[in-house]
Amino acid sequence: MTHPLILDAHGRGSAATLADLVAGAGGASPTATKDFLTIREMTREFGVTARALRFYEEKNLIAPERSGQDRLYSRRDRGRLRLVLMGKCVGFSLEEVKAMLDLYDLGDGGVTQMKVARGKYREQVARLRSQKRDIDTAINELERAITVIDQRLATKGTTPDGD
C-alpha cells in the first residue's frame, strides 16, 4: 500500500510502502541526498503542515536540530516521519508508533525493533480483517434494507428517486 501522504516535491505519491520502509528503501526524492531539510522542505516533501511537524516533535517522534530559530531535520527524522505517517495510515496510534521507533535505539542493529514490529503488524492485520468483516456485514445489511425500501416504494407506485 502506497501511503497517500508521502508526496514528492511535485505533489505526487511516492512508491514507498510500509514494506519498503522496513527494508530501508523509502523511495527517492529530490531532497534524498541532503543531510538536513528545513521545515518548509519537510512540509513539501511529506505533504504535512509545519504545525504537524511541531506536534510530532512535541511527542518526541522526531527531534530536529536547531540553528537559531530554524529547525533542521536529519535523514533520521525523515525516516522516522515516514514511519509515523505509514503507521497512522495502517491504523496504529502515535503511541504504538513511538514505542516501535524507540526500539531502534537499543543498539542491536534493529533486530528487536523488527521482531516487535512484525508482531504488532500481525496483530494489526487481524484487527483490520475483523473490521473489514464488520464493514462487509454492515454494507450487506444496508443493501438489503435499500432493496426492501425500493420494493415497498414500487408497491406504492413510486420510485426511489421520488418520480
C-alpha positions, 0 to 999 in steps of 0.5 A: 500500500502506497501511503497517500501522504508521502508526496514528492516535491511535485505533489505526487505519491511516492512508491514507498510502502510500509514494506519498503520502509522496513527494508530501508528503501523509502523511495527517492526524492529530490531532497534524498541526498541532503543531510538536513531539510528545513521545515518548509522542505519537510512540509513539501516533501511529506505533504504535512503542515509545519504545525504537524511537524511541531506536534510530532516533535512535541511527542518526541517522534522526531527531534530536529536540530536547531540553528537559531530559530530554524529547525533542521531535520536529519535523514533520521527524522525523515525516516522516522516521519515516514514511519509515523505517517505509514503507521497512522495510515495502517491504523496504529496510534502515535503511541504504538508508533513511538514505542516501535521507533524507540526500539531502534535505539537499543543498539542491536542493529534493529533486530528487536525493533523488527521482531516487535514490529512484525508482531504488532503488524500481525496483530494489526492485520487481524484487527483490520480483517475483523473490521473489514468483516464488520464493514462487509456485514454492515454494507450487506445489511444496508443493501438489503434494507435499500432493496426492501425500501425500493420494493415497498416504494414500487408497491406504492407506485413510486420510485426511489428517486421520488418520480 
